[in-house]
Amino acid sequence: MLPADEYEACVARLTTPDGKQQTYGSGVKVQIPEEEWHDMLQASKGKSLKVEVWGQKNGEWLSYNPFDIMVAEEPIDEYLSYRLIEPTYVAWTYMEIAQRHLTTFEETQIFNNEITMNDKEKGQCINCHSYQNYKTDNMLFHVRLSNSGTIIVNDGKVSRVNLKRDYTISGGVYPAWHPTEKLIAFSTNLTRQAFHTSNHNKIEVYDLASDMILYDVKTDSVSIVSNDSTLLEVYPTWSPDGKYLYYCKSVPLPEGMDSKDIRTTYPKIQYNLYRRSFDVATHNFGDEELVYDAASSDKSVTLPRISPDGRYLLFALGQYGCFHSRHHDADIVCIPMEQYTGTPLTAETASFVDMRLVNSDGYSDSYPSWSSNGHWMMVASRRGDGNYSRVYFAYFKDGKVGKAFLLPQEDPEHNIFLLKSYNRPEFMIEPVKISVDEFSKVFDK
Amino acid sequence: MSSVRSLISSLFCVAVILFFGMAYPHHLHYQEQFQLFLFDSNYVWDVVKQTGGVADLLGRFCTQFFLFAWVGAVIIGLLLTAIQLLTSRFVGDGWLYGLSFVPSFLLWIFLLDEHALLGGVWAVMITLHAVWQIVRLPKGWQRYVAIVVLLPVLYWMVGPSWTGSHYYRYPNVAPMLLYAAWLSAIVIPLLAYVCRKWIKPSKGYVVSLCSFVLVAGVMGSIVWKNANFKAEKVMQYDFMASHQQWNRIIETANKEKPNNQIGVTVQNLALAMRGVLLDQMQNYNQNGIAGLLPDVQSDAVSPMPTAEAFYQLGMIYVAQRTVFEAQEAILDFQKSGRCYKRLAQTNLIIGSYEVARKYLMALQKTLFYREWANETLSLLGDEVAIAKHPEYGRLRKWAYKDNFFFSDHVTPEMLESLYSGCTDNSMAYQYLMAYYMLTGDRERYNNFISKNR
């Protein structure tokens, strides 16, 4: 699509490797019928599609530089789920967790915050959808405030549980399903927000306290993984073989600052990446290992994810704090795991995968994840306008990353007019089969 | 006789128009600011695909005209009169004629509530019209076929009115008055049909006139008694603030000094905008700090005048957050033209042009904000034009230079920082001094004066 206030029309010609050409254009938009697009992709697999674009301005046709779209041989996962929410501060209205079929434009709802809200004054927040190994028979999401609880799907059976225990600081927050066992690692957080008076980041989200727990779905039991009251542990994620739990942990504040109000010390709070081995048989964790020392280069690591083959590590890196989706300097970093031999990696010692084609300049790039085959990366980025996050994909093979592209929409205007952010995008290899109504049955009406 | 009936209906219509145009105009403005009607196929489809969506859409379409209260009053007048005329077709003349006004009066009372939505009135009218069309058909299979076809269509157009989901702003509140109006529109024709044996239609107009006077007297007084003129006054202050009618605010406050929080906040804002807050604030009712910059509450209404004050002070990020949260607090999940406008302005001032563009492009799809959106779009990215703009240029200059965290409670330090960032900011100066005066903090008042002398 070309800007409607500058152009009268737009035409695009696509050429497949077999020489076939198709021309599209309606007004300033180019919309390709789904079936024809799939045929073109099929014909171009492993090769590239040539695209030529012309725009009509003041009656004159102008041509753009032609470009190629490389068509990967490895497919992307069939489904994607995300929360659609206004990039809000404290108040919110309607929100939904939705799933998108990635080979079509079909979007359906997994859950919304209206159907079981029994106390309008309190409101209801739904968040943190998570799946075991990209499948949806074992999944969860949280419901906060009105009619609260964590909705857990265990082999397709839905239940609502309360993860708060006397000995935890909160219920479960950021989740990570163990890849093979009915176990979920959560962080527990006492989260607060503060609002900038003159900063494009607008909101600062920080934890007064955060620990980690392990929830056993079978026995409904919660055990403490770490609860160092002086430091903040957050964002657990498992290695694909389930033998390690990775997480972020803050480093101690400089002397004299630890007693100050966190709203003044927040730019100094930085997180490093750690891991602990895990024994599936005993549910015991080994000693903590520092994997990536970000604080030594004045940075902060969040949201780690290990590739399905275990060879690469992704995380979001910003200057400080734990909420990089609101930090304009936040970028995605990818490190080959073979570099980690037990000695903590640092910016000086690690060699990073070149991510310039994935990251944006001056906008938040966060929430990285891998597709189930490890050939696609997904990030949530505010690069479009600085405020509304959108989903971007990038192809990955043999340590090389392709150019990130925006989640396609049937109507290119969709991304302009949608005043919602895509929050916590997660790949799935199958859709959530439980309907909104079925989920709602586990709530008090 | 028909001309007399037309005259009575016209009188009723004029009474409704005069009431909403003169006594209740700001309720109409209030309604308009809590929705955003877009001339956009996706928006229309999202509304009409719901049951009751047609009535809802018609209500929303009409409500956009409430920006101009007299146009809104005429729309309501015509709608209520149309409902009365439809009901009168079932009722006929004579003693029962006055009852044809009952559904319209009940809807009038319903609309006195600022949360009552016009879609409810449309639902009653569409239902009555459909029933009238069925009644007009000859008895027999045609009528039965029409009923079978019309019922599901009607359900899609106006149902489910019993849940009131499209007809009242609080989704979980049952609008009893709307139900009563809807019920009366069914019961009264039935009653007229049943009573036809005993009460013969009168050919003279006197009887009809008397029955009208009786109903109008009783129900008119109920309308007047239930009208919330206190809320109207509060809404008037909010409206004047949103349209930056500073002189009119002061004139209104001079006639009757406001004694509610919104009124006092707006009155102080107007005094400051005219540069006379410190000289004249003692002549008006004050409510401590709560009348200057009240703590922001989590509703859609009360934060708006405070947000206007934040904006005019140059606390742009704070104003943006306050407006954003107020819009999020709209209970039926609708958006607001007023909020979109202010969000576009604040984003323009802080240089977030692409975010401003989003709001402006949405406003381009409206009837009454389009022109403003087009004008403002041309400013995006034009630093020179923004700097020269009398409002945006000034506010950009006055805005905070130092970043710090804002809490929900405005402190004198926040105002002091604003003023020290730009000593041209006369608003910050007045608000800071007023803050000290209202809290009786003489020491800090004197310190600040001597420091900045």
Interface residues (C-beta under 8 A of the other chain):
Chain A: D5 E86 T88 Y89 V90 A91 W92 T93 Y94 K120 A194 F195 H196 T197 S198 N199 H200 K202 E204 R263 G384 D385 G386 N387 Y388 I416 F417 L419
Chain B: D40 N42 Y170 P171 N172 S298 M315 Y317 V318 R321 F324 E325 E328 A329 I330 L331 F333 K335 N347 I350 S352 E354 V355 R357 K358 Y359 M361 A362 L377 A399 Y400 K401 D402 N403 F404 F405 F406 S407 M414
